[in-house]
Amino acid sequence: MLKKPQYIALALVIVVVLIIFNLPSQTMSRCKLAISGLFLPLFGLAGSSAQLIEKTGHTVLPRSVLTKENQKLRQENEQLRIQLMQNDELFRENSRLRQSLEWQKQTRWKLKLGHVISRDPANWWRTVQIDIGSAQGIRENLPVLTSQGLVGRTSVVGQNRSQVLLLGDPNLRVGASISDKEVRENGITISTSGPLDNNLVNFQYFSRNNAVKPGQTVITSGEGGVFPKGIVIGQILDVRNSNIGVSSEARVKVAANLNSLEEVWVMFP
Amino acid sequence: MNPLNTIFVLLAAFLAVYCESSIEFFRNFFGAQIDLLPAIMVYTSLTMGLVSVSLLAVFGGLLFDSFSANALGISIVPLLLIGFAIHRFHGLLLRDQIYAQFAFGTAASILNPLLTLMILLSGETNPLVGWGTIWQLIVMALGGGLLTPVCFGVLDSLSRALNYQPVSQTSFRPDRQIKRGRA
């Protein structure tokens, strides 16, 4: 039989659980961020250790290797500067044409760098936490990407940390289209085809008689208001008819490597 | 009960959640992250009282949910149920046998995610579940089962190293002493 203090302990746990379950969702999110804040010293320690190891590695690296790498990066930087110049000119031209056609003006993407500090320990969600929050201007529902492509969007935002829903999470849907001159197919990317396929998402609800082929690039369509048009999501892997037969669906290999995210960019409209 | 043991267990839960959220080896290699909280709960429920079990369920559950997209507090209930069930029969269980530790660790590691998923699916949330979940449950069960004896070893060693040891009783009894010489 249970003793009196044990009954009290059990009753207390039940009361605590009931209180937590009945908290408003915003308070619950704040509580979550506050509790996970307990781990900040550990994350800080791990980050400093990693930096120390990296610095030690740099001192060990031969000068010739560093010079070679430096030269390569300089060349790459030059190339990117020239491309940027060309893009600037194209952007100006695009703006002038849009103005003459009285279309809505497009704004440049503003980006903020964030470091991934932790991953969802549960196997049934796809989220990560990053080290920037409302203090750095982050708010809910901002697109998150890497240089390879779309990663997801911000969901819960704390003062110095934010939770990011990754592509493939059941709570994230993205309006997508095929980036092809001849094919204009709009659809929605929905969660992964299975819990084990981290880098595969389903592209659904596009017309059955389509010209969608494996290898085509899928980009954000700009519909839905969260993601601007033109961010690369991935490439079509295969196409099949959906069970109902009204529309088709395709598996898309996500361009960004979601298994090893370290740095991500949060995009401001 | 020494409160130091409970503190060790809570500290172990803290480190376990930290490792689960920052080490990605198991997730990338096996397709599933191994949860250490059920293993620690098995140790706690076989070694300590119900107060420690309750504290671990609340503390561990809240820490786990704070990193997850789970609703806060969801993980408390499965952990508490597992701890409570094992604690009810802890007098009958072979706590010191490694195979018993493995068996309880495996059972707890498969029950914990199953119960959590059941609670999530009964609510408005829509977790990522499919055929791959079976593989994930197997990985979690085996991983948790294998790590349970390790948990027992580490936490028992810590407890022995930092607690006062019970004084060993000798067979000497003064009332049974044979007195020699003349009466």
Boltz contact constraints between the chains, C-beta under 6 A:
constraints:
  - contact:
      token1: [A, 6]
      token2: [B, 50]
      max_distance: 6.0
  - contact:
      token1: [A, 9]
      token2: [B, 50]
      max_distance: 6.0
  - contact:
      token1: [A, 9]
      token2: [B, 51]
      max_distance: 6.0
  - contact:
      token1: [A, 9]
      token2: [B, 54]
      max_distance: 6.0
  - contact:
      token1: [A, 13]
      token2: [B, 54]
      max_distance: 6.0
  - contact:
      token1: [A, 13]
      token2: [B, 58]
      max_distance: 6.0
  - contact:
      token1: [A, 13]
      token2: [B, 80]
      max_distance: 6.0
  - contact:
      token1: [A, 16]
      token2: [B, 58]
      max_distance: 6.0
  - contact:
      token1: [A, 17]
      token2: [B, 73]
      max_distance: 6.0
  - contact:
      token1: [A, 17]
      token2: [B, 76]
      max_distance: 6.0
  - contact:
      token1: [A, 20]
      token2: [B, 72]
      max_distance: 6.0
  - contact:
      token1: [A, 20]
      token2: [B, 73]
      max_distance: 6.0
  - contact:
      token1: [A, 21]
      token2: [B, 73]
      max_distance: 6.0
  - contact:
      token1: [A, 28]
      token2: [B, 72]
      max_distance: 6.0
  - contact:
      token1: [A, 31]
      token2: [B, 72]
      max_distance: 6.0
  - contact:
      token1: [A, 32]
      token2: [B, 66]
      max_distance: 6.0
  - contact:
      token1: [A, 32]
      token2: [B, 72]
      max_distance: 6.0
  - contact:
      token1: [A, 35]
      token2: [B, 62]
      max_distance: 6.0
  - contact:
      token1: [A, 35]
      token2: [B, 66]
      max_distance: 6.0
  - contact:
      token1: [A, 36]
      token2: [B, 66]
      max_distance: 6.0
  - contact:
      token1: [A, 36]
      token2: [B, 67]
      max_distance: 6.0
  - contact:
      token1: [A, 39]
      token2: [B, 18]
      max_distance: 6.0
  - contact:
      token1: [A, 42]
      token2: [B, 18]
      max_distance: 6.0
  - contact:
      token1: [A, 118]
      token2: [B, 21]
      max_distance: 6.0
  - contact:
      token1: [A, 118]
      token2: [B, 22]
      max_distance: 6.0
  - contact:
      token1: [A, 118]
      token2: [B, 67]
      max_distance: 6.0
  - contact:
      token1: [A, 119]
      token2: [B, 21]
      max_distance: 6.0
  - contact:
      token1: [A, 120]
      token2: [B, 68]
      max_distance: 6.0
  - contact:
      token1: [A, 121]
      token2: [B, 20]
      max_distance: 6.0
  - contact:
      token1: [A, 121]
      token2: [B, 21]
      max_distance: 6.0
  - contact:
      token1: [A, 121]
      token2: [B, 33]
      max_distance: 6.0
  - contact:
      token1: [A, 121]
      token2: [B, 67]
      max_distance: 6.0
  - contact:
      token1: [A, 121]
      token2: [B, 68]
      max_distance: 6.0
  - contact:
      token1: [A, 122]
      token2: [B, 68]
      max_distance: 6.0
  - contact:
      token1: [A, 122]
      token2: [B, 70]
      max_distance: 6.0
  - contact:
      token1: [A, 123]
      token2: [B, 32]
      max_distance: 6.0
  - contact:
      token1: [A, 123]
      token2: [B, 33]
      max_distance: 6.0
  - contact:
      token1: [A, 123]
      token2: [B, 136]
      max_distance: 6.0
  - contact:
      token1: [A, 124]
      token2: [B, 127]
      max_distance: 6.0
  - contact:
      token1: [A, 124]
      token2: [B, 128]
      max_distance: 6.0
  - contact:
      token1: [A, 125]
      token2: [B, 69]
      max_distance: 6.0
  - contact:
      token1: [A, 127]
      token2: [B, 69]
      max_distance: 6.0
  - contact:
      token1: [A, 170]
      token2: [B, 126]
      max_distance: 6.0
  - contact:
      token1: [A, 170]
      token2: [B, 128]
      max_distance: 6.0
  - contact:
      token1: [A, 194]
      token2: [B, 130]
      max_distance: 6.0
  - contact:
      token1: [A, 194]
      token2: [B, 132]
      max_distance: 6.0
  - contact:
      token1: [A, 195]
      token2: [B, 128]
      max_distance: 6.0
  - contact:
      token1: [A, 195]
      token2: [B, 130]
      max_distance: 6.0
  - contact:
      token1: [A, 195]
      token2: [B, 132]
      max_distance: 6.0
  - contact:
      token1: [A, 195]
      token2: [B, 133]
      max_distance: 6.0
  - contact:
      token1: [A, 196]
      token2: [B, 31]
      max_distance: 6.0
  - contact:
      token1: [A, 196]
      token2: [B, 132]
      max_distance: 6.0
  - contact:
      token1: [A, 259]
      token2: [B, 28]
      max_distance: 6.0
